[in-house]
Amino acid sequence: MHPFSPEMKQCPYPHYDRWRDESPVLWNAEMGAWLVLGYREAVSVLDDHRAFSSANSVFSPQAENVGGFPSIINTDEPRHKKLRALAAKAFTPKSIERDWAPRIQRIVDEQLDGIDAATFNVVGDLAYPLPVRMIAEIIGVESERFPQFKYWSDEIVKRIGVPAEHVANPAEFQTAIMELSTYFYQQMELRRRQPRDDLFTRLLEAEVDGERLTLAELQAFLVLLLVAGNETTTNLIGSAVRVLAEDPGLMRRLREDRSLVWNLIEESLRYEAPIQGFYRKARRDVEVGGKQVRAGDALCVLYGAGNRDQREFDCPAEFSLDRARRDHLAFGKGIHYCLGANLARIEAGIAINAVLDRFETLTLQEGYEVEWRLTPFFRGMVEYPVNYSAATRTAPAR
Ligand code: HEM
């Protein structure tokens, strides 16, 4: 079975466990790639960028190169490091806290002020608009156009991990890419004439090895930033709120002790990795988990499977706020470790604290069956509508 097939979507974990029991590294003929299912094996691949290239990391495992999308996520060293350095400063915990936390709080409050009197649609009302509005503001593009960004981002996400010949509605995908590129091009022209104090202008003016980024590199950078943090952060906030709704005792515990919000976020990341896996390609013959991988072979590193490896995590199928280990793989590992991890954690932290401040209980709407999004690499709910009772007490100091 293909690891991203619709049949796996309902719950991929028993399949991962069965495969891992067979071998932590297993050839999957449907995907045409080695599945890396064990935690240690995944770490060994992610940590070794010399043996494993990221050139095809987000597209088809068979892709020779993705020259049309030269972004950091599928660029190898030495260029990757230089490109990453251009944006890294904008995403340190300090700059997120200082520059963006108040803005995140305001967006969360606006979104929650606007919810219906009876129902809170966790995804549509909060988890979905927050990351896209935020990243638009960080890049410096008009965040009020967020439904348009979200549409472009959704169309592109559908293409990620899918071989070109299997892309559903390729025309829509091409149109989305063209519209987004044109938009970024117009924004670039505006900044050329009049530079602004934003990440877009900094990337436009930045130099690597004495040269400005090419137009394709600049556009790929912006597209990656726009896309990378959207569905992922939406999925994180969605799964964390779902845990609160399903376990009122746990929700009470968190309301009393807000330091546990960070445990909730890390455990949600481990339990339902918002990105289930990405590809690598072996540059040379190399052994992984006892299997001989040949130069040119594709590997799909399944973060979602590594996070549920019973050889590493006690009772991995249980959600536990008290788990001591935090070194899950949800943000990857090694040189491509998620650039937006701090932003995602802070957005989720502010969102969860606001939910705890405002709601006493959350109950999934009667008769609603959770449906999972079918986008290949991602794990997240289409919607999670809850009925709620409002909190009566004031929020504790944090
Ligand atoms: C819960 C939310 C998120 C999750 C689970 C997530 C997950 C990941 C993972 C697994 C990788 C590693 C890719 C690889 O090894 O090939 C990655 C890379 C990346 N992420 Fe995130 N991400 C999240 C949020 C964000 C946000 C908010 C941004 C916005 C800036 C972002 C930007 C990036 C970028 C630019 C990379 C590429 C880094 C590199 O290649 O050096 N991510 N992310």
Boltz pocket constraint, residues with backbone or C-beta under 6 A from the ligand:
constraints:
  - pocket:
      binder: B
      contacts: [[A, 54], [A, 57], [A, 72], [A, 73], [A, 74], [A, 80], [A, 84], [A, 91], [A, 131], [A, 135], [A, 224], [A, 225], [A, 228], [A, 229], [A, 230], [A, 232], [A, 233], [A, 236], [A, 273], [A, 274], [A, 275], [A, 278], [A, 279], [A, 303], [A, 329], [A, 330], [A, 331], [A, 332], [A, 333], [A, 335], [A, 336], [A, 337], [A, 338], [A, 339], [A, 340], [A, 341], [A, 343], [A, 344]]
      max_distance: 6.0
